[in-house]
């Protein structure tokens, strides 16, 4: 800044230089100092230059300290912003992945993926809220599902589709926009969850005959009717 004012004062007339000094309270202190230096260089030193310099130089030093502090604060803020962006650019399961597992396997599988996303983003309260929703939905929804199938003769496949679709709508229309939103992320591979789901389904199929044998006769007959083609 001092070099800029020195070059600027070199183009000023003697009257303009004196204006900077006599009306110094209207100008920056470093500009006034540059005007005093230019007057001295031209052999027209200002009479009170020696008395003015200490206060002007002190004011310039204070300005430089304040500017340096402001730059450091700005750089620190920029660093924090970059760090925040970097931490949010994490790997998450996409809405498409959640939809695939909810539709083709179970709404519980899609809910687990969304819970993992919320955990990785550090949104613990949102994750607990989702877990509470899953528990309530499973308990109430299962009862309603069984009532529709057993009492109203609703097609089991259609009932299961509606059951999973209701939970999926809550995931995509409420939980995702509210707690994930426009967060920058990389899509995680869906292959491991799909493999795990197949293994769970396979295990349940293997255990189904044993579980049916443990149930009362009436329950066994109802379950057999449900799984009949």
LOBAMI-969474 format. One record per residue (C-alpha): residue in three letters; chain; y, z, x. Coordinates in steps of 0.25 Angstrom, whole numbers, padded with zeros to 4 digits. Example, Ala and Ser with C-alpha at 12.3 -4.5 7.8 and 13.67 -1.06 7.14 Angstrom:
<zakes>
+-----+-------+-------+-------+-------+
: res : chain : north :    up :  east :
+-----+-------+-------+-------+-------+
: ala :     A : -0018 :  0031 :  0049 :
: ser :     A : -0004 :  0029 :  0055 :
+-----+-------+-------+-------+-------+
</zakes>
This chain:
<zakes>
+-----+-------+-------+-------+-------+
: res : chain : north :    up :  east :
+-----+-------+-------+-------+-------+
: unk :     A :  0000 :  0000 :  0000 :
: unk :     A :  0010 :  0003 :  0011 :
: unk :     A :  0008 : -0011 :  0017 :
: unk :     A :  0010 : -0017 :  0004 :
: unk :     A :  0024 : -0010 :  0002 :
: unk :     A :  0027 : -0013 :  0017 :
: unk :     A :  0025 : -0028 :  0014 :
: unk :     A :  0033 : -0027 :  0001 :
: unk :     A :  0045 : -0019 :  0007 :
: unk :     A :  0046 : -0030 :  0018 :
: unk :     A :  0051 : -0040 :  0008 :
: unk :     A :  0061 : -0031 :  0002 :
: unk :     A :  0076 : -0031 :  0004 :
: unk :     A :  0083 : -0019 :  0010 :
: unk :     A :  0089 : -0016 : -0003 :
: unk :     A :  0075 : -0016 : -0010 :
: unk :     A :  0070 : -0007 :  0001 :
: unk :     A :  0081 :  0003 : -0001 :
: unk :     A :  0078 :  0003 : -0015 :
: unk :     A :  0064 :  0007 : -0013 :
: unk :     A :  0069 :  0019 : -0005 :
: unk :     A :  0081 :  0024 : -0013 :
: unk :     A :  0074 :  0022 : -0026 :
: unk :     A :  0061 :  0027 : -0020 :
: unk :     A :  0056 :  0035 : -0032 :
: unk :     A :  0054 :  0022 : -0040 :
: unk :     A :  0044 :  0017 : -0029 :
: unk :     A :  0031 :  0021 : -0023 :
: unk :     A :  0033 :  0030 : -0010 :
: unk :     A :  0025 :  0020 : -0001 :
: unk :     A :  0034 :  0009 : -0006 :
: unk :     A :  0046 :  0017 : -0002 :
: unk :     A :  0040 :  0020 :  0012 :
: unk :     A :  0038 :  0005 :  0014 :
: unk :     A :  0053 :  0003 :  0010 :
: unk :     A :  0057 :  0013 :  0021 :
: unk :     A :  0048 :  0007 :  0031 :
: unk :     A :  0054 : -0007 :  0028 :
: unk :     A :  0068 : -0002 :  0029 :
: unk :     A :  0065 :  0005 :  0043 :
: unk :     A :  0059 : -0008 :  0047 :
: unk :     A :  0071 : -0016 :  0044 :
: unk :     A :  0080 : -0006 :  0051 :
: unk :     A :  0086 :  0000 :  0038 :
: unk :     A :  0079 :  0014 :  0038 :
: unk :     A :  0082 :  0022 :  0026 :
: unk :     A :  0090 :  0034 :  0029 :
: unk :     A :  0081 :  0044 :  0022 :
: unk :     A :  0068 :  0038 :  0026 :
: unk :     A :  0063 :  0049 :  0035 :
: unk :     A :  0065 :  0059 :  0023 :
: unk :     A :  0059 :  0050 :  0013 :
: unk :     A :  0046 :  0047 :  0021 :
: unk :     A :  0038 :  0060 :  0020 :
: unk :     A :  0039 :  0061 :  0005 :
: unk :     A :  0036 :  0046 :  0003 :
: unk :     A :  0024 :  0047 :  0013 :
: unk :     A :  0018 :  0059 :  0006 :
: unk :     A :  0019 :  0053 : -0007 :
: unk :     A :  0012 :  0040 : -0002 :
: unk :     A :  0001 :  0048 :  0004 :
: unk :     A : -0001 :  0056 : -0009 :
: unk :     A : -0002 :  0043 : -0017 :
: unk :     A : -0012 :  0037 : -0007 :
: unk :     A : -0021 :  0050 : -0009 :
: unk :     A : -0020 :  0049 : -0024 :
: unk :     A : -0024 :  0034 : -0023 :
: unk :     A : -0036 :  0037 : -0014 :
: unk :     A : -0040 :  0048 : -0023 :
: unk :     A : -0039 :  0038 : -0035 :
: unk :     A : -0047 :  0028 : -0028 :
: unk :     A : -0058 :  0038 : -0024 :
: unk :     A : -0059 :  0042 : -0039 :
: unk :     A : -0060 :  0028 : -0044 :
: unk :     A : -0071 :  0024 : -0034 :
: unk :     A : -0078 :  0037 : -0038 :
: unk :     A : -0077 :  0033 : -0053 :
: unk :     A : -0082 :  0019 : -0049 :
: unk :     A : -0094 :  0024 : -0042 :
: unk :     A : -0097 :  0033 : -0054 :
: unk :     A : -0097 :  0021 : -0063 :
: unk :     A : -0106 :  0013 : -0054 :
: unk :     A : -0116 :  0025 : -0053 :
: unk :     A : -0116 :  0027 : -0068 :
: unk :     A : -0119 :  0012 : -0070 :
: unk :     A : -0130 :  0012 : -0060 :
: unk :     A : -0136 :  0024 : -0066 :
: unk :     A : -0136 :  0018 : -0080 :
: unk :     A : -0142 :  0005 : -0075 :
: unk :     A : -0156 :  0011 : -0076 :
: unk :     A : -0169 :  0005 : -0081 :
: unk :     A : -0171 :  0007 : -0096 :
: unk :     A : -0181 :  0001 : -0106 :
: unk :     A : -0173 : -0009 : -0114 :
: unk :     A : -0172 : -0009 : -0129 :
: unk :     A : -0182 : -0021 : -0129 :
: unk :     A : -0193 : -0012 : -0122 :
: unk :     A : -0191 : -0001 : -0132 :
: unk :     A : -0192 : -0011 : -0143 :
: unk :     A : -0205 : -0017 : -0138 :
: unk :     A : -0212 : -0004 : -0136 :
: unk :     A : -0207 :  0002 : -0150 :
: unk :     A : -0212 : -0011 : -0157 :
: unk :     A : -0225 : -0014 : -0150 :
: unk :     A : -0229 :  0001 : -0147 :
: unk :     A : -0222 :  0012 : -0153 :
: unk :     A : -0208 :  0017 : -0156 :
: unk :     A : -0212 :  0029 : -0147 :
: unk :     A : -0214 :  0020 : -0135 :
: unk :     A : -0200 :  0014 : -0137 :
: unk :     A : -0194 :  0027 : -0139 :
: unk :     A : -0200 :  0032 : -0126 :
: unk :     A : -0193 :  0020 : -0119 :
: unk :     A : -0180 :  0024 : -0125 :
: unk :     A : -0182 :  0038 : -0121 :
: unk :     A : -0184 :  0034 : -0106 :
: unk :     A : -0172 :  0026 : -0107 :
: unk :     A : -0163 :  0038 : -0111 :
: unk :     A : -0170 :  0047 : -0101 :
: unk :     A : -0166 :  0037 : -0090 :
: unk :     A : -0152 :  0036 : -0095 :
: unk :     A : -0151 :  0052 : -0095 :
: unk :     A : -0148 :  0052 : -0110 :
: unk :     A : -0157 :  0064 : -0112 :
: unk :     A : -0151 :  0068 : -0126 :
: unk :     A : -0153 :  0054 : -0131 :
: unk :     A : -0168 :  0054 : -0126 :
: unk :     A : -0170 :  0068 : -0133 :
: unk :     A : -0164 :  0062 : -0146 :
: unk :     A : -0173 :  0050 : -0145 :
: unk :     A : -0186 :  0059 : -0143 :
: unk :     A : -0182 :  0067 : -0155 :
: unk :     A : -0180 :  0054 : -0163 :
: unk :     A : -0194 :  0049 : -0158 :
: unk :     A : -0201 :  0062 : -0163 :
: unk :     A : -0194 :  0063 : -0176 :
: unk :     A : -0196 :  0048 : -0179 :
: unk :     A : -0211 :  0049 : -0175 :
: unk :     A : -0214 :  0061 : -0184 :
: unk :     A : -0206 :  0056 : -0196 :
: unk :     A : -0209 :  0041 : -0194 :
: unk :     A : -0224 :  0043 : -0192 :
: unk :     A : -0225 :  0051 : -0205 :
: unk :     A : -0217 :  0040 : -0212 :
: unk :     A : -0225 :  0029 : -0206 :
: unk :     A : -0238 :  0036 : -0210 :
: unk :     A : -0233 :  0038 : -0224 :
: unk :     A : -0229 :  0024 : -0226 :
: unk :     A : -0243 :  0019 : -0221 :
: unk :     A : -0252 :  0029 : -0228 :
: unk :     A : -0244 :  0030 : -0241 :
: unk :     A : -0236 :  0017 : -0243 :
: unk :     A : -0246 :  0008 : -0236 :
: unk :     A : -0236 :  0003 : -0226 :
: unk :     A : -0242 : -0007 : -0216 :
: unk :     A : -0244 :  0002 : -0203 :
: unk :     A : -0239 : -0009 : -0194 :
: unk :     A : -0226 : -0011 : -0202 :
: unk :     A : -0224 :  0004 : -0203 :
: unk :     A : -0226 :  0006 : -0188 :
: unk :     A : -0216 : -0006 : -0186 :
: unk :     A : -0206 :  0001 : -0194 :
: unk :     A : -0209 :  0014 : -0188 :
: unk :     A : -0206 :  0009 : -0174 :
: unk :     A : -0195 :  0000 : -0178 :
: unk :     A : -0187 :  0012 : -0183 :
: unk :     A : -0188 :  0019 : -0170 :
: unk :     A : -0185 :  0007 : -0162 :
: unk :     A : -0172 :  0005 : -0171 :
: unk :     A : -0168 :  0019 : -0167 :
: unk :     A : -0170 :  0016 : -0152 :
: unk :     A : -0162 :  0003 : -0152 :
: unk :     A : -0151 :  0006 : -0162 :
: unk :     A : -0148 :  0021 : -0159 :
: unk :     A : -0154 :  0026 : -0146 :
: unk :     A : -0152 :  0014 : -0137 :
: unk :     A : -0137 :  0011 : -0141 :
: unk :     A : -0133 :  0025 : -0141 :
: unk :     A : -0140 :  0030 : -0128 :
: unk :     A : -0142 :  0018 : -0120 :
: unk :     A : -0132 :  0008 : -0125 :
: unk :     A : -0126 : -0001 : -0115 :
: unk :     A : -0132 :  0006 : -0103 :
: unk :     A : -0136 : -0003 : -0091 :
: unk :     A : -0150 : -0003 : -0088 :
: unk :     A : -0162 : -0011 : -0083 :
: unk :     A : -0174 : -0014 : -0092 :
: unk :     A : -0187 : -0006 : -0088 :
: unk :     A : -0200 : -0013 : -0088 :
: unk :     A : -0207 : -0012 : -0101 :
: unk :     A : -0221 : -0014 : -0095 :
: unk :     A : -0224 :  0001 : -0092 :
: unk :     A : -0221 :  0006 : -0106 :
: unk :     A : -0229 : -0005 : -0112 :
: unk :     A : -0241 : -0002 : -0103 :
: unk :     A : -0240 :  0012 : -0107 :
: unk :     A : -0239 :  0009 : -0122 :
: unk :     A : -0252 :  0001 : -0121 :
: unk :     A : -0259 :  0012 : -0114 :
: unk :     A : -0255 :  0022 : -0124 :
: unk :     A : -0259 :  0013 : -0136 :
: unk :     A : -0272 :  0010 : -0129 :
: unk :     A : -0274 :  0025 : -0127 :
: unk :     A : -0271 :  0028 : -0142 :
: unk :     A : -0281 :  0018 : -0146 :
: unk :     A : -0292 :  0024 : -0138 :
: unk :     A : -0289 :  0038 : -0143 :
: unk :     A : -0287 :  0033 : -0158 :
: unk :     A : -0302 :  0034 : -0161 :
: unk :     A : -0303 :  0048 : -0156 :
: unk :     A : -0290 :  0053 : -0163 :
: unk :     A : -0295 :  0047 : -0176 :
: unk :     A : -0308 :  0055 : -0175 :
: unk :     A : -0300 :  0068 : -0173 :
: unk :     A : -0293 :  0065 : -0187 :
: unk :     A : -0298 :  0070 : -0201 :
: unk :     A : -0305 :  0059 : -0208 :
: unk :     A : -0294 :  0056 : -0218 :
: unk :     A : -0284 :  0054 : -0206 :
: unk :     A : -0295 :  0045 : -0199 :
: unk :     A : -0296 :  0036 : -0212 :
: unk :     A : -0281 :  0035 : -0213 :
: unk :     A : -0280 :  0031 : -0198 :
: unk :     A : -0291 :  0021 : -0200 :
: unk :     A : -0284 :  0014 : -0211 :
: unk :     A : -0271 :  0013 : -0203 :
: unk :     A : -0278 :  0006 : -0192 :
: unk :     A : -0286 : -0003 : -0200 :
: unk :     A : -0281 : -0018 : -0199 :
+-----+-------+-------+-------+-------+
</zakes>
